[in-house]
């Protein structure tokens, strides 16, 4: 297949699980994070700003779990401890840090993928989305799982690799490699994505 343009048709920015905890101390976290994780997540703000500046829809996603933990399922079978509990101070979306606006969209989720058990597909169809741009947490979990589902729904997917962070450098890189394997050109950096956002033109209805 020939290499696709960076943005094909109408883009949508998906801000995956950038929540208040991302801007709190890195000590005693229930989920492991690689070195440089916090810097990458903070850099995602530049991509959000570019989307706002160029009238590109932004969807913020929040992982959240009920206090009785009935919706965790198998999520605690691995290395992750209890996390993203409702009413916990680190669980709300980092609205101020990411300049979340009233015109942005918001979806909460109970599982890793932004597509699983959510209204995401209905929302993306309403936005006539063709290219999905992904930033957020974690590269090897929620970002990767969302990418795979988006790929199987036939979206063009772009992962801003310096605006995502994984549980370890090895897991981060392995997931980036796996996503690039599925779609050549999927991996981009913030500068390239921001430049592409500045020049895209909305596809006709």
DABELRA-V264238 format. One record per pair of residues at least 24 apart in sequence whose C-alpha atoms are under 8 Angstrom apart, sorted by sequence separation. I is the first residue (numbers start at 0). J is the second residue. D is the distance in Angstrom with one decimal. If there is no record, write none. Layout:
I/J/D + I/J/D
//
This chain:
130/154/5.8 + 131/155/6.1 + 132/156/6.1 + 133/157/6.1 + 134/158/6.5 + 129/154/5.4 + 130/155/4.5 + 131/156/4.9 + 132/157/4.8 + 133/158/4.8 + 134/159/5.8 + 138/163/5.7 + 140/165/7.7 + 128/154/7.8 + 129/155/6.1 + 130/156/5.7 + 131/157/6.1 + 132/158/5.9 + 133/159/6.2 + 134/160/7.8 + 137/163/6.6 + 138/164/5.3 + 139/165/5.6 + 156/182/7.4 + 160/186/6.1 + 162/188/7.7 + 63/90/6.8 + 130/157/7.3 + 132/159/7.2 + 135/162/6.4 + 136/163/5.8 + 137/164/5.4 + 138/165/4.5 + 139/166/7.0 + 155/182/7.9 + 157/184/7.5 + 158/185/5.9 + 159/186/6.3 + 160/187/6.0 + 161/188/5.7 + 162/189/7.0 + 62/90/7.6 + 113/141/7.4 + 134/162/5.4 + 135/163/4.8 + 136/164/5.9 + 137/165/4.8 + 138/166/7.7 + 157/185/4.4 + 158/186/5.1 + 159/187/5.1 + 160/188/5.5 + 161/189/6.5 + 61/90/7.7 + 111/140/6.5 + 112/141/5.5 + 134/163/5.4 + 135/164/7.1 + 136/165/7.0 + 137/166/6.8 + 156/185/5.8 + 157/186/5.9 + 158/187/6.1 + 159/188/5.0 + 160/189/7.6 + 61/91/7.2 + 111/141/4.5 + 112/142/7.4 + 157/187/6.6 + 158/188/8.0 + 159/189/5.8 + 61/92/6.1 + 113/144/8.0 + 114/145/6.6 + 139/170/5.8 + 143/174/6.4 + 147/178/7.6 + 150/181/7.7 + 60/92/7.7 + 112/144/5.0 + 113/145/5.5 + 138/170/7.8 + 139/171/5.6 + 143/175/8.0 + 146/178/7.2 + 59/92/7.6 + 111/144/6.4 + 112/145/4.4 + 138/171/5.5 + 159/192/7.3 + 111/145/7.4 + 114/148/6.8 + 139/173/7.7 + 12/47/7.6 + 114/149/7.8 + 139/174/5.2 + 143/178/7.2 + 74/110/7.9 + 112/148/7.3 + 138/174/6.5 + 139/175/8.0 + 138/175/7.3 + 12/50/7.1 + 71/109/7.2 + 70/109/6.4 + 71/110/7.6 + 59/99/7.8 + 12/55/7.1 + 14/57/7.2 + 16/59/7.4 + 17/60/7.6 + 18/61/6.9 + 11/55/6.1 + 12/56/6.3 + 13/57/6.1 + 14/58/6.1 + 15/59/6.3 + 16/60/5.3 + 17/61/7.3 + 59/103/7.4 + 61/105/7.8 + 63/107/6.7 + 10/55/6.5 + 11/56/5.1 + 12/57/4.8 + 13/58/5.0 + 14/59/4.8 + 15/60/5.0 + 16/61/4.9 + 58/103/6.0 + 59/104/6.1 + 60/105/5.9 + 61/106/6.5 + 62/107/5.8 + 63/108/6.3 + 64/109/6.2 + 10/56/7.5 + 11/57/6.0 + 12/58/6.2 + 13/59/6.2 + 14/60/6.1 + 15/61/7.0 + 16/62/6.0 + 57/103/5.3 + 58/104/4.5 + 59/105/4.8 + 60/106/4.9 + 61/107/4.6 + 62/108/5.0 + 63/109/5.9 + 11/58/7.5 + 13/60/7.4 + 56/103/6.7 + 57/104/6.2 + 58/105/5.6 + 59/106/6.3 + 60/107/5.5 + 61/108/6.1 + 62/109/5.9 + 30/78/7.4 + 31/79/7.5 + 56/104/7.8 + 58/106/7.2 + 60/108/7.1 + 62/110/7.2 + 30/79/5.1 + 62/111/7.7 + 29/79/6.1 + 30/80/6.4 + 47/97/6.9 + 48/98/7.7 + 29/80/4.8 + 47/98/7.7 + 29/81/6.3 + 30/82/7.6 + 44/96/7.4 + 29/82/6.1 + 44/97/5.2 + 60/113/7.2 + 43/97/7.8 + 44/98/7.6 + 23/89/7.7 + 20/88/7.6 + 21/89/7.7 + 19/88/7.2 + 20/89/4.1 + 19/89/4.5 + 20/90/6.5 + 56/126/7.9 + 18/89/6.5 + 19/90/6.0 + 18/90/5.8 + 19/91/5.8 + 21/93/7.9 + 18/91/5.5 + 19/92/5.8 + 18/92/4.0 + 19/93/4.6 + 17/92/6.1 + 18/93/4.5 + 16/92/7.1 + 17/93/6.0 + 18/94/7.9 + 43/134/6.3 + 43/135/7.2 + 40/134/7.8 + 40/135/6.1 + 40/136/7.5 + 15/113/7.7 + 11/123/8.0 + 11/128/6.1 + 9/127/6.6 + 10/128/5.7 + 11/129/7.8 + 13/131/6.8 + 15/133/7.2 + 17/135/5.6 + 9/128/5.0 + 10/129/6.0 + 11/130/6.4 + 12/131/6.0 + 13/132/5.9 + 14/133/6.3 + 15/134/6.1 + 16/135/6.0 + 17/136/6.4 + 42/161/7.5 + 43/162/4.9 + 8/128/7.3 + 9/129/5.3 + 10/130/4.5 + 11/131/5.1 + 12/132/4.7 + 13/133/5.0 + 14/134/5.3 + 15/135/4.6 + 16/136/5.6 + 42/162/5.7 + 43/163/7.7 + 8/129/5.5 + 9/130/6.1 + 10/131/5.7 + 11/132/6.1 + 12/133/6.2 + 13/134/6.4 + 14/135/5.7 + 15/136/5.9 + 41/162/7.5 + 7/129/6.3 + 8/130/6.7 + 10/132/7.0 + 12/134/7.8 + 39/161/5.5 + 40/162/5.3 + 7/130/5.7 + 39/162/4.5 + 40/163/5.9 + 6/130/6.0 + 39/163/5.7 + 40/164/6.8 + 16/141/8.0 + 39/164/6.3 + 15/141/7.3 + 15/142/6.9 + 36/163/7.4 + 37/164/7.6 + 36/164/4.8 + 35/164/7.6 + 36/165/6.9 + 33/164/6.9 + 32/164/7.3 + 33/165/5.8 + 32/165/6.0 + 33/166/5.2 + 34/167/7.5 + 32/166/4.1 + 33/167/4.2 + 34/168/7.4 + 31/166/5.0 + 32/167/5.9 + 33/168/5.6 + 30/166/7.3 + 31/167/7.2 + 55/196/7.9 + 46/189/6.5 + 50/193/7.9 + 53/196/6.6 + 45/189/7.6 + 49/193/5.9 + 53/197/6.3 + 43/189/7.8 + 46/192/7.5 + 50/196/6.8 + 46/193/6.2 + 49/196/6.8 + 7/155/7.0 + 45/193/8.0 + 49/197/7.5 + 6/155/8.0 + 5/157/7.7 + 5/184/7.5 + 2/183/6.9 + 3/184/7.5 + 2/184/7.0 + 5/192/7.7 + 6/195/6.9 + 5/195/6.9 + 6/196/7.9 + 9/200/7.9 + 8/200/7.9 + 9/201/5.7 + 6/199/7.2 + 8/201/6.7 + 9/202/5.8 + 8/202/5.3
//
